[in-house]
Amino acid sequence: MIPDLGKYGFEVASAYAVSILLLLVIVGLSWRQSVAQRRVLEAAEARKNG
Amino acid sequence: MSLWEYANPKKFMGWTGPILPWAFGAAGLCLVVGLFWGFFLTPDDFRQGSTVKIIYLHVPAALMAINAWMMMLVASLIWLVRRHHVSALAAKAAAPVGITMTLIALMTGAIWGQPMWGTYWAWDPRLTSFLILFLFYLGYMALWAAIDDPDTAADLTSVLCMVGSVFALLSRYAVNFWNQGLHQGASLSLDKEENVSDVFFFPLLVCIAGFVLLFFALVLLRTRTEIRARRVRALQLSEVR
């Protein structure tokens, strides 16, 4: 199933690994910040309302 | 109803919430299909061997690095002209996504360059203008972080964005301006002679769609976060008073 990458196997694999890692980091960070900010806002609105 | 009403923070939160899971789903699907197709089902290039498979990451990331800055420019201009807060927040939200795309383009380019050119880096016009674009992204994010007043930060970062757009355009057209350096011409062209072969082109197109959709989804998500942060700030200020 894995294609034969010949003598450039390391280069191709590392390009994919670095890119996928960076994409996962930005998606993960954005998601985490979104959840955290929503909780902070809910707490602030609860304080305001009562 | 005017188009501008969709940029009202409350309306923006309303219409973006339901489409966000679809945008992430479509982005994930395009990326999985495009990268699988490109990595597993396309042949090696007769000159570049298997390194041609890096094209499915390098080209979409480079394209989005430039287009993210252009989107920030449009949003910044809307802020400067119409003072729509959501547009300033959208520009701020796009910067970390844009710098990630720039970093992917720079790193995959270096990894690809080593076996093809014999070096990871050269002071070639396109590579250098991309590095400057990366530094502009860093400066833009640092400027947002350095200024407490959000409106002043939006004004100053908008000006920086306009200056940086010169380099964003330069990185797009550098290979046309200076016919020198190691970097090849554009991989995608309307001229069939210059365009990449169909066997690489179609999976590349799917990957580009994946990167565009991922950028769109991330900017929506991050803009929603910025709007919530702005609301928290307003509530905290009202508590102090």
Interface residues (C-beta under 8 A of the other chain):
Chain A: M1 P3 D4 L5 G6 K7 Y8 G9 E11 V12 S14 A15 Y16 V18 S19 L22 L23 V25 I26 V27 L29 S30 W31 Q33 S34 Q37 R38 V40 L41 A44 E45 R47 K48
Chain B: L31 L35 F39 F40 D44 G49 S50 T51 K53 I54 L57 H58 A61 P96 V97 T100 L103 I104 M107 T108 I111 W112 Q114 P115 L214 L218 L221 R222 R224 T225 R228 A229 R231 V232 L235 Q236 S238 E239
